[in-house]
């Protein structure tokens, strides 16, 4: 019956009888060269016999190889010994049961903690190596203020504790030390982290432990470098200082108001309802107000400043409200005790700002806020993933008492949490994977008046015009695919946040908006005012982009009419353009609405840049941040979007002038021009498009081009004579201050194929070459194919063994 079964491989049988081994006494007389040739021949024969399933002949070859080879012999003998061992394993693997039985060695668990002291006592060289390493690191890092060490797999506290002691006693004080440790065993990481954090607390030195439960092959640069978080920390530091300055300014104004009331009372003049003290116009400028009230036992005085802006019958411009009792009775007196009580309440201290990181994951950013930003209050870290919250809890413990006292980790839906905590947080950070649109409605309600909302969007394909209908559904705006698409993405996000804020009688004031790497991030302050909210249509506009040339035009949504002391809001005039482009005769594409007002506060940008420079050693990504902020500080704040000089030349099919020459021509024509942080080739200018094309026509007259088809946009543009005669003489302001000083403004990418990686859980295919690089994709695919082939082979062998 067995002969009728189909055989998937050569019919082989394992005999327990030993094969007769031939006599090989003549092998002892072989020369090394002859022995090497003989070993090669035997290895090839053995491999062929193993492939064909002839185990007896393969066994005979292995027997002869074992006599000729040796792991202690020459190079050929050692190589043959290793190959013979591999061939023997291959033969035994043909019977999975036999192979598993031979290799079923029980791994005894060894107590590493007990073994290490014994090993150190017997071999003191390891301790000596630790001492040498510590001394070398301290000498190399003496003047560094921020040190980041990556421990690839040791997990030994004795390696780093001496280093902590040495760094803590440096003459200039301890630096900020961060240790990233790689180890697949989480127990080792937990024990190491607790030990180092406890030691750092004892030494009172700034320390951060970053455990990574991965292998060395899985380590990437992204796990070690942080860019946007450094910028966020710089903005937060500026916000904390500005918030304190604003509070002190309010206290000063209120103190003067109280003193003025006191002087009036002393002179016996009383307080008339019409003499209510004004507390300046800070409410109209969007500054947040604290409630300051006092009532004596007789209710003779109440000084109350509302926390919200005036709405219809409410008090305007932060004026002090006087109760009805005082309005009815013309003369009134203010007791000295009541006045003192009021002064004490006015002089109360400002509470530390509370921070909410709505999508915290492992809590790295929340921990950095708590540890690195001076004057920060409570930090709440949220995530709806249980594993992430547990990881955040472990990281909080790793980072010592400061993190434990300030950072809270909660398992919750960020949208529900923010809705149930309205106006409770001075800073809210939104950094989702993809679009933040579903979080904006609850986020604008959770920010306190005058608070800071930080929002990131990474769905750049949607925001830059790849899927216009998707962008409209998420952000309420239609994008256009121009060279300015990344700045337009920033303005679309700002318009979307403003739209959500307006639903709750609130509005935003952008302080910084950046496009970095492969995402955009905006920092806006949120205020409450029904009257100021009416200005929103003045901050929005539609965009008309010519499909033939680079011309674009803006159409504001609203306008105002001032009459006497009243302001009337009206719809904007339109259309801003004709049906066809006046330059090339083509049609227009329409996009928007987008944020038309400035996207940066130049005073804030200057303060942030100065703060970063003064604390240079505390920013690992200092070069990157200072370059971005420097470029932003030189942008024209009141000019939306920008032109691309290369695109202008591509339309005309002409050689491109140097940026300095083009800048000089615009300046000599009486207009302003600057660069943009979004694109190294972008140019912002308040010059109208007909002036820009006149400058390019004059350039083409100096540098002629080949004739084009008459219906091409370039031909239509060049067919017109320039109205303005461009002057290309070098202008003094043609180079910015940073360019004149040769300050770096655009840095190269930190690595090849820099950009967003594949979302977690996605299958890597050949289409991801542009993201990960051909080596990474091919390596991953080969690894997967190898695993798949190995799994199929094992399954086939198990099936054959069962047969």
Phi, psi and omega in degrees: 000325183294334181287343180275347181287137176292137180259123180281341178211171184306140181289112182234155177220150181257117180261135179281345179287139181287139177286142177292120181269127180292158179282133183233045179295334183287348179296332182293336183267001182287142173283160181304319180295316180294320180295323179294317179297318180297320180295320178296317179298316181294321180295319178295317178297316181298319179295320178294317179295322179294323180291323181277351178087011179273089187287327182298312180290325176296323179294322179295320178295318180295324179296316180291322178297321181295331178284328183273332185262164178196139178287350178253005183272205179285183187298320181291322179295319180294318180296317180296323179298318180292318179296320179298319178298318179295319179295323179295318178297322179296322179293317182292330181294348178292342174242093186304321181296316179296319181295317180294322180294321179288333184252016180274069180266124179287126179276116179280132178285128182250133177284101184296321182297325179281331183283328184298315178298322178295319180294318180294326180289321182282326182231090183285002184293327180296316177297321177296321179295321178299318182295317179296318180297316179299314181297319180295317180295318181296318179295323182283333187249019187302318186258010178273139180260342176230121183236129178238117181247135178250115177265111190284331178188019185280304180067023183254116179298330183295342178284327189253337181299314176300326178294319178300317180296318181293318180290329181291339183251024176291152183300323182271010181093163182288141176280174173276114185254132175233128178242120174258121183244132178255128175193133181288341181272109182294330180297320178295318179296317180299315182293319179295316181298314179298319181295314183289321179296317179298318179294320180294323177295320178298322181275354180056052178236145179293124186216143178222127179251128183239096180277135177234110181274066182219172175267171183296325181293336182271354182287133177234165179296326181300331181286343184252336184250143178228128181248301186293333180291326176297318178296320179298319179294321178297318179293319180296319178299319178293321180297317180298316180291319179294320179299320178292318178297317179296320179296317179295324178295319177296317179298320179297316179295319181291323178298319178297323179295316180295319178296323178296319176297320180296318179296320178296320180293320180295325180280355177076018182278340182076180181239118176269153180298331181278353182258028180297134183287137175270143181251050177064184185256030186292335181295320181290339179270004174087020179274143181283151182241146172259146179282127178232112183222151177206134176225127176279180185298333180266358182066035185282337183213139171220119176251110186230127177246120185291151180277351180238160180286166185295136176232111181055256186279000181286169182288133181265150172056030174069028179288150180283135182268134179253130183297165182297327182301320182288325180295323182286317181267112185298304179277142174208158182238151180242120181289150180296325180295318179295321180295320179295319179298318179297317180297322180296319181290326178295325185273013181296155184281152179280130180287147178299144181292141176264141185239139175238118170259104192289330182230081195272335186057241182278358174083015182300314183293318178300321179293321179293321176301313184293322186271331190253340181262115181289140177082009180281148179262226182287140177241120180256123180251124182245149169196147180261013177252123185297318181297322179294320179295320177296319177296321178296320178298320178294318180295326177298317178294322181298330188265015166083191189293326180298312179293320182296323182281338186252327190261132174244139178243128183230142173268103185199158172283123185300323182295315180293319182297316181292324178293327181273001177229066184290136176053037182259342187243135178280337178220130178235128182247121176244118178219073181276169171273104182109225186271138176269007191301324184285348181259348190292322183299317180281331182293317182292340177275335183278340182281135176288163178299128183080003181284174185247127174250123178250124188225135180241143173229130180247359179276065187291330178298323179287312185290335183264011172103004178292324177224085185297321182292326177291319178298319180294322180291330182269319188246353180072026181213147180257123183276160176239146183266074174249177177295339180271016190300328181287322174292323176297325177298318176300316184287329175294317179296318178297319178296324179293316178297317178300320180298316179293323181292323182298334181294343181239031179056042179232166178210168185241156173230106181293136175251332178200133178224120187230148168248114182233137176054254186232030180209171173238150181215132181239146177237114184231149173260143186246130180231162177247125176187117178290328181285317179291334180296336180294343180279356183304315179301336178285344182262358184243153178205159172265159182240131173251118182245123178291136181278350182260320181233190185270009184290137172220152182222151183248140180238099178300145182284320185231171176210169180233153175235122180261130178221117186058242180255007182254153179236129180247133181263130185229158174291151182290155177283147177198172358280156181284339182225164175279180180296328181239149182295132180288345181268314185238352177084005180271173180280171179249144166262144184245132179225171178113193001287152179234167177289121185264335183284173179302144180259358176229153167256108187299329177294318176296316182301317179297317180296318180296316181296319178295320178295320179295317180293325180287340179238042186306319185291344184263005179241101178302329180259038185301314183301317183293315184291314182296326178296315180295313182294324178297316179294319179296321182296341182259359179288150171286115188288335186258017180243106179286146176060183184203169178257159173245118181299323180293325178291322176301316180290326178295325178295320182270353182058042182240167176288148185275133173286160174297148181301326180295321180293315180295317177302316180298320180296319180293317180295318180293338177278355176098019181240169180260155179205146179207172174273188178216146181285347184285322186217126180300334182264359182281147180226123176266135179207146175271006177288136177293165185294328180293329175291319179299315181289328175297319177298319180290326177295318177296324178294319181292329177295326177281326181236085186299157179239166177288154180293142179243172176297142186295337182272359179286145180304321180298320180294319180296319181293316183286343180290340180270144178279140180292135175280323180261130175269111186288144176247111184267014178295143184299121178269152183296319184270017182291336175250138176288170181298320180294319178294320180296323180273000180059043176277135180296129180242330179230112183266153178291160178297147183291341180202168178291151179056040181289130179162184181294137179272178182288140178302144181303133179094347179283147177277131181278127179232182182294342180287349181268015181299319182292338181271316189252343183095149183297324182296314182294317182293313180297320178297319180292316181295319178296322179296316179295318179297321178297318179295320180295317179296317179297319179296318179295319181296315179297321179295319179296317180295321178294323178295318180292322180295323179290334178284000000 
